[in-house]
């Protein structure tokens, strides 16, 4: 294979990987929004039965959870490849631990 053909093939492969990562980032952002909105709607009806202290604790935990989800979404948008590699590494380690 000539160097020109190899360079074109590598460039096309890199473009494909970039497109896939961009699509993954967008899908993950939509998933995070869906999970966040679905969880809020499902739990909101149960809050009415809680005491004031429990309601305050619930609201604080909800706020922290939303911040965490937003931070995670930002991290994925800023560094999609790094996030994907970390997720793969954690999954690999977790899988190896389960097999033992």
C-alpha positions in Angstrom: 0.0 0.0 0.0 1.5 3.4 -0.9 2.1 6.1 1.7 -0.6 8.3 0.1 -3.3 5.5 0.4 -2.2 4.8 4.0 -2.4 8.5 4.9 -5.9 8.8 3.4 -7.0 5.6 5.2 -5.6 6.8 8.6 -7.3 10.2 8.1 -10.6 8.6 7.3 -10.3 6.3 10.3 -9.5 9.3 12.5 -12.5 11.2 11.2 -14.7 8.2 11.8 -13.5 7.9 15.4 -14.1 11.6 15.9 -17.6 11.4 14.6 -18.3 8.4 16.8 -17.0 10.2 19.9 -19.1 13.3 19.0 -22.2 11.1 18.6 -21.5 9.3 21.9 -21.1 12.6 23.7 -24.4 13.9 22.3 -26.2 10.6 23.2 -24.8 10.7 26.7 -25.9 14.3 27.2 -29.4 13.4 26.1 -29.4 10.3 28.3 -28.3 12.4 31.3 -31.1 14.9 30.7 -33.6 12.1 30.3 -32.5 10.3 33.5 -32.4 13.6 35.4 -35.9 14.7 34.4 -37.4 11.2 34.8 -36.0 10.8 38.3 -37.3 14.2 39.4 -40.8 13.5 38.2 -41.0 10.0 39.8 -39.8 11.1 43.2 -41.5 14.5 43.4 -44.9 12.9 44.4 -43.3 11.1 47.3 -41.8 14.3 48.8 -45.3 15.5 49.9 -45.4 12.9 52.6 -42.1 13.8 54.2 -41.5 15.9 57.3 -39.8 19.3 57.0 -36.4 18.1 58.0 -36.6 15.2 55.6 -37.7 17.5 52.9 -34.8 19.8 53.5 -32.4 16.9 53.4 -34.0 15.6 50.2 -33.7 19.0 48.5 -30.1 19.3 49.5 -29.3 15.8 48.2 -31.2 16.6 45.0 -29.3 19.8 44.5 -25.9 18.0 45.0 -27.0 15.2 42.7 -27.9 17.7 40.0 -24.6 19.4 40.4 -22.8 16.0 40.1 -24.7 15.1 37.0 -24.0 18.5 35.5 -20.3 18.2 36.3 -20.2 14.7 34.8 -21.9 15.9 31.6 -19.4 18.8 31.4 -16.5 16.4 31.9 -17.8 14.2 29.1 -18.2 17.1 26.8 -14.8 18.6 27.5 -12.9 15.3 27.5 -14.9 12.6 25.7 -12.0 10.3 24.9 -10.6 10.5 28.4 -14.0 9.8 29.9 -14.5 6.8 27.6 -11.0 5.4 28.5 -11.7 5.8 32.3 -15.1 4.1 31.9 -13.5 1.3 30.0 -10.7 0.9 32.6 -13.2 0.9 35.5 -15.4 -1.7 33.7 -12.3 -3.8 32.9 -11.2 -3.8 36.5 -14.7 -4.4 37.8 -15.1 -7.3 35.4 -11.7 -8.8 36.5 -12.8 -8.5 40.2 -16.1 -10.3 39.5 -14.3 -13.1 37.8 -12.2 -13.8 40.8 
